[in-house]
Each structure stands twice: as C-alpha cells, then as structure tokens.
Amino acid sequence: MRSTGPEHPSGGLRLAPFRGLRYAPDRVGSLAAVTSPPYDVVVRPDGLHHLQTADPHNIVRLILPEAADPAVRHRQAADTLRRWTADGVLVRDPRPAVYVYEQRRGDLLQRGLIGALRLSPPEDGVVLPHEDVMPEIVEERAALMRATGANLEPLLLSYRGDGGDTEEGAGGGATAVVERAVTGTPLLATVTEDGFAHRLWSVTDPGELAGIDRDLARHQALIADGHHRWATYLRLRAEQHTGCAGRTGSASAGFWDRGLVLLVDTARHPLRVQAIHRVLPRLPAAEALARLDGTFRTRPVGGPLPHALRVLADTPGNAFLLAGSGAFHLLHDPDPALLARTIRSDRPERWRRLDATVLHSALLDSVWRIPDHSGEIGYLHDAADAVAQAERLEGSAILMRPVDEDTVRELARQGVTMPRKSTSFGPKPATGLVLRTLENAGHR
C-alpha cells in the first residue's frame, strides 16, 4: 500500500507503547494451552469446548464467554479478567512497550509490531477498511470491551514499508527495530497446535520507539483482519468523546482513543489471502438447488473435498461450490439478466465482478431470499469445518474462492467496501499472548 507521505494531515500511523498484560508462565499449564484463534475463527461449539478444556485459564473464556443473557456473558468475562489479574495469572509488564511479534511455520515467517494505534476514521485515509460489518456483532464486541475495559486481541493490519532500503529503514525505522529485536531473548516462545511457533519481544528504548513512530507516521494501513473490532474501537471512541460512555468510567479517559493492533510490513512479509465460506443452516442443499430455477448453471462434482475445491478454483467467471447431503455441486455462469437486476451499477467493475458481491446481491438476497444476519448465515474460515457444520445442521455450505490482494487494496483505496467476510488474511495473530487493559479502572 502506498505511503501517505510526511505531509499527511492526519499524521499517518501512530503506534504507542503500552504496558501489556500477559500470562504468568508458572501459573498456567503452558502458554500454548491458554491461547486461541481470534474470536470469529473459533468454530462453535466444538472448537470452543476444545479450548475451554485445554486449560482452565484459556483466553477463550474472556473473548467468548458462555451464557444465555448477553449482559451476563459480558459481566462474566469482566469478573474472570479481574480474578485472573488479582490471582497473578495475568501480570502487567513493568514498562510501556511496543512488542515485536513473530510467527513461523516451515518456510512461512511473519513479523510485525503490536502496539496501541491512534484511531482515525476511514475518511482520513490512514486505516482503510475493505469490508462491511454487521451492526449486531459490533454492538456485542463493544459491550464486551466496555465490561472488561480491555482490548483482548489485536487486529491484523498491513502496510507497505520501504523494505529497509531507505535511510530511515536502514537505521532507525520500524523494519530495523524489528530485525534488531529478534536477535535478543524473547519474552515468550511457544508452539500452538496448528504448528505455528510464536515469539514475542518488547521494545522499550525511547530512541527505538521514536524511530518506529517516525517511520510509521509516513504510512497508511489496510485492515487485513478485524473489521468488526476496528468498528468497535471507533464506536467506543465516539461514545467517549460525546459523553455517552459513562458506563466505562472516568478512568477510561484517553484509553479508547487507541486500539490494540498488529502491524505487518507486507513488503517484507506478504500476507496470505484465503476465502471465508458460508453456512446456511436453514437451507438444505436439495432445496437450494431446486430454488435456483435456472438462474445459475449447475453440475455435480465428485469428492473428496480437495478435488471439488480444485474444480471450483479452475472455473472461470463467478462460481461457488454448494455442499450438503454428502454431495458437491458447482454453481456457475449466473444469468446475465439476474446480475443486471441485482448488482449495484454505481460501484466499480471490479466490485461488481466479485464472487462475494454476486453471492450476496444475486444469490442470497434475490434467489434464496436469506436475511443477512447471524442466525441465517454462518461464516467459517476452514472449508472442511463449513462442510461438517452444514451436514450436522442438515443445511448447506457455500464454498468460496479467495480474492487477490491487489483487488482488495485497490477497492480500499477507492473507499469501496466489499461484502462482509469477503477475505481472510493470515496468518492471524494468536489471541492471549498480550492484552491491553485499563491500568487504573475500578475492576483492576
């Protein structure tokens, strides 16, 4: 993504140090056992229960508390966070730091900076969203953050640095700081069950922190993962500044002006872009096929799943893989009249051709008439999990193809958002390695 330049009126990316709250290794079974994927990647209920039983202090008890009443859920998470802090399970670092975070699996290496990023609206052009969000999820995340007084997991943001080739990058810029930090002893090192090795270092030296700030202030970032949490950050900041956030207490002054993020320089560490699949729990596959009524061409595709996904990947134009009742069907070649009738004409051609645009505007909204809310459409990152859930619920899964990163960035630069859950950038940071919380709130 292009640099904003030093003249950018909003000052570019401003990443501040904070005193991270981290697990005390001697109080938990292992660091790997208390981590979790981001809240929206956990497959419920199987994945949730698996994490809960991995260790009694697994972070999932904070990010996905279980109770029928939402207010009870959020209070439960706040009480759990307070208890773990009081008991020394979670301990605050002594000095404010920006954290260098590394993920490695095989040949894949990703390094970035975790810090408290100054919030800015999309119109400032500093942090660019590329997907729409669901208001009910933003409200739920906002209630959880208010109750806990915390950012429990970092968003994943990408920016295009200079690759260490400029004077700034070679001397005191963010890239140089990251490379120097990883030569030292990490604060923690663990390997999670997905095979990723995680390491974390703290940067506290004022000169190093100033170098990071000068460098990042010249850049803008793309939200790679965490649109709902970013929208939640902005909502809580707006509440604070309009006086509507009395529920968070006076101790929160200034806290909600920033949010916890992981910034990755994709000039050095390119992210992977994968698809997010849909599960339609109330629409059996046979009914889905019957209701197409000629709007899409269809044909059965043999398994197993990897073969069916290859067929999908090799199909030109808009195409989807419908899974359910033990079978796969390719949906392709949508009726041009359907697209002309259902796809917005006031958007760029790249947006109009997106599989996610066609899926939501033409297929879900017009043909199947499925309301776009969490009770009707589930979103899963893993194709096998989506198929298994569809089978269990006697519904159907719509398996998608990934969008290329250039398309995502170009639309974001134009201020055009894609349909929600259009992309899955990764690898995603593990949740539970470092938390950002109010230091002097009443519940601490």
Phi, psi and omega in degrees: 000142188292155176288146177281339182086153183293342181276002183302125187299336182264002174081010178066203183280127179238101186257119183255150174287159176209162178272099184293147174258122186227156178294137171280117186303329183279358180253358180230160180300313174196157178296324179298324184286345181255359178272171181208157164294168173307153187306324185274000177260341180294126180274117180266148357270346188299310182295323179297311181294324178300316180291320180299325182271350179294324179196139181298345181252020180301140185300341181297337177291343175264317185277336179222063178296150184250122172189150182293322183270123181303320180298322178293319178303312185290320177295323178297316178296318179296318178296319179296316179298317179297317182293315180297324178291315180297325182276357180081011174291320174249131184232137181275137177295149187288334184231147174299140183214153159262135188256133172269127185238131180238137171236135182217134171210114184060234180276355183273124178229128177227131176229145179200186184242128175257126179199186180260106186271134175297132184280148178209145179285161182304326184294343176285343178071023179264310176243118188255117171281156176230002179227151172287165180234163179259120186304324183293329178287320177300316179298318181294316179294323179296318179297321179294316180293321177300313184296318184272342186060045190207152161258108190274342182207141184281144168286160175253116177242144177243144174220161180256101178279192183263007177068017179078009186270341180274170178300320179297313182294324183284335185254287188237014182282178184300317181300315181296321179297317179300314183293326176288321183298320187287355174276350181265183179282127182286156173293324181208156175212131180206161176237121181273167189292347175277003177092357179279134171267132183241136174224149184223133175235156176250141175246114183239347182296128182302322179294318178295317180296322178295323178295319176300315183296315180299318183292307185294333181297347180267001190234163170242167184226154174256134173289112179274319179210129178119032181301319181292322178290323176296316177299325177294316176305312182296323179295314181293324176296317180297319177301316181299317186277346176259004178078016183263005186250035179303336180297335181274345175086157183295337180296347184272359183306124178087334182298318186278004173281351180227163179219153183284126181219158165249120179257124180242128176280105185280357169290332179257326185229081181301139177277158173265141177247122179236167181277159169244129187263158181251141172241128181249093189292338184256006182237099176299152184300320181297320178291322178300316179294317182297324184278355177295322173050045175083000181286337175226149168281146181225153171204145178291148179233131179287154176275186001286183186306314180303322178293316180298321179292326176294321177299316178300314183298328184272000183272124180286159178073190179287130181205151179219157176249116178269124181238139178165153181056034176076014183223163176238141174226134176273127173254123185208174179048065178297150179299123180303326179295323177297315180295318180297327183279332191248338184268132180301137181267353184263018179244159180299155182300324178301320179292320183294335182269354182299139174303318182295324177296312180296318180301308186284314185287317185268307189279304184289313184285314190265311185280307184268342178053055179258121179299142183269074172217169194298334180285343184251333182227123174257152182238119180232142183276336183255128184297318180297321177296320180296316179296316181297319180293319178299318178296317182296323182269359183058037177248218180216158176240141174250111182267135189247167172255152179289155175266141179289148187297325180299321177296316180301312183293318182296316178295320179297320178297328180278357182076021181256122179268146178273163174305146184303148179056045178275334186223158172227103177274148178197178004288146181275148178293144174290139176273135176113354180281323176207134180245154174243119183226161173298131182278332187235023177290157185298334183269008178269000000 
